[in-house]
Amino acid sequence: MLIMRIISLDNLTDPGVEVEQKLNSMQRWIQGLADWFLSILPHLVEALIVFVAGLWVIRIVLKIMKRAMNKAKVDHTVVSFLHSVVKAALYICLVISILSILGLDVSTLIAALGAAAVTVGLALKDSLSNVASGTLIIINRKFKTGDFIETEGIIGEVIKIEMMYTTLRTYDYKEVMIPNSRLTSNNVINHFTLEARRLEIPVPISYREDYEKAKEVIMKVINDEDRILKDRTNRVVIDKFGESSVDLLVWVWCESEDYWPVLFDMKTNIKKALDNAEIEIPFNQLDVHFDNEINEKLAVLSGKTDHGRK
């Protein structure tokens, strides 16, 4: 009985010991947490400073980029797209920097982002190529809205430059959407980017006509046209000897904005001037000549045929 009483007394003291042990364990856990917090406190302060400074830098960079693109008169859709892409990229870089400062391993995160970027890039290869080409077109400014360009046999006015496509309006008033990657990989002729342009007008005359007289008539037309730049070299030369004509080439200079009116008026005025001067503009023709012997044989054959018919 005595032994059982002693055991029961020991059991009465167990709850106090257990509580004390739990308190000690909690105290050690809190102390460890405090020590850990104090150890990373400098990193937290550094991360907070980087976070605040990063937000400020991102805001400034985006504002400068948007202001520069608006000053360059970049299309609003392009400005909005680039603003979103650059903003997302800068925020991702900021988050990775903060995690690295806190001592976390960001190599796995970077590898995952890289793998995702490669997957998306392969899936959107053609689209990303057009986006990259559109960015190059905007930055390099080889042509802009309002220019008349020619590529792959298509000529028209640039009415819209977007991230993936450039839209042209042709002379017969059709809209053509061209992928930007084709504009950066093929030759592009900008017809009116310079102040002046040279017109090349072919003028055929008959072999029987006097070249000097024809040249004099055409030069008078050139001198009478006020829109032609007289300080440039304007000339009339023999280009080649064709099958039915001597092909002259008229070179004249005018302001780029006057190109089409001057071209059409010059063709009309040259035709009128040559007609007034009675200078023949020939058409394709074939002259066939026979010698006397062949003519006699043809006459004999013709007589036999007629006699046989009779």
Rosetta blueprint (number, residue, H / E / L):
1 M L
2 L H
3 I H
4 M H
5 R H
6 I H
7 I H
8 S H
9 L H
10 D H
11 N H
12 L H
13 T H
14 D H
15 P H
16 G H
17 V H
18 E H
19 V H
20 E H
21 Q H
22 K H
23 L H
24 N H
25 S H
26 M H
27 Q H
28 R H
29 W H
30 I H
31 Q H
32 G H
33 L H
34 A H
35 D H
36 W H
37 F H
38 L H
39 S H
40 I H
41 L H
42 P H
43 H H
44 L H
45 V H
46 E H
47 A H
48 L H
49 I H
50 V H
51 F H
52 V H
53 A H
54 G H
55 L H
56 W H
57 V H
58 I H
59 R H
60 I H
61 V H
62 L H
63 K H
64 I H
65 M H
66 K H
67 R H
68 A H
69 M H
70 N H
71 K H
72 A L
73 K L
74 V L
75 D L
76 H H
77 T H
78 V H
79 V H
80 S H
81 F H
82 L H
83 H H
84 S H
85 V H
86 V H
87 K H
88 A H
89 A H
90 L H
91 Y H
92 I H
93 C H
94 L H
95 V H
96 I H
97 S H
98 I H
99 L H
100 S H
101 I H
102 L L
103 G L
104 L L
105 D L
106 V L
107 S H
108 T H
109 L H
110 I H
111 A H
112 A H
113 L H
114 G H
115 A H
116 A H
117 A H
118 V H
119 T H
120 V H
121 G H
122 L H
123 A H
124 L L
125 K H
126 D H
127 S H
128 L H
129 S H
130 N H
131 V H
132 A H
133 S H
134 G H
135 T H
136 L H
137 I H
138 I H
139 I H
140 N H
141 R L
142 K L
143 F L
144 K L
145 T L
146 G L
147 D L
148 F E
149 I E
150 E E
151 T E
152 E L
153 G L
154 I E
155 I E
156 G E
157 E E
158 V E
159 I E
160 K E
161 I E
162 E L
163 M L
164 M L
165 Y E
166 T E
167 T E
168 L E
169 R E
170 T E
171 Y L
172 D L
173 Y L
174 K L
175 E E
176 V E
177 M E
178 I E
179 P E
180 N H
181 S H
182 R H
183 L H
184 T H
185 S H
186 N L
187 N L
188 V L
189 I E
190 N E
191 H L
192 F L
193 T L
194 L L
195 E L
196 A E
197 R E
198 R E
199 L E
200 E E
201 I E
202 P E
203 V E
204 P E
205 I E
206 S L
207 Y L
208 R L
209 E L
210 D L
211 Y H
212 E H
213 K H
214 A H
215 K H
216 E H
217 V H
218 I H
219 M H
220 K H
221 V H
222 I H
223 N H
224 D H
225 E L
226 D L
227 R L
228 I E
229 L L
230 K L
231 D L
232 R L
233 T L
234 N L
235 R E
236 V E
237 V E
238 I E
239 D E
240 K E
241 F E
242 G L
243 E L
244 S L
245 S L
246 V E
247 D E
248 L E
249 L E
250 V E
251 W E
252 V E
253 W E
254 C E
255 E E
256 S H
257 E H
258 D H
259 Y H
260 W H
261 P H
262 V H
263 L H
264 F H
265 D H
266 M H
267 K H
268 T H
269 N H
270 I H
271 K H
272 K H
273 A H
274 L H
275 D H
276 N H
277 A L
278 E L
279 I L
280 E L
281 I L
282 P L
283 F L
284 N L
285 Q L
286 L L
287 D L
288 V L
289 H L
290 F L
291 D L
292 N H
293 E H
294 I H
295 N H
296 E H
297 K H
298 L H
299 A H
300 V H
301 L H
302 S H
303 G H
304 K H
305 T H
306 D H
307 H H
308 G H
309 R H
310 K L
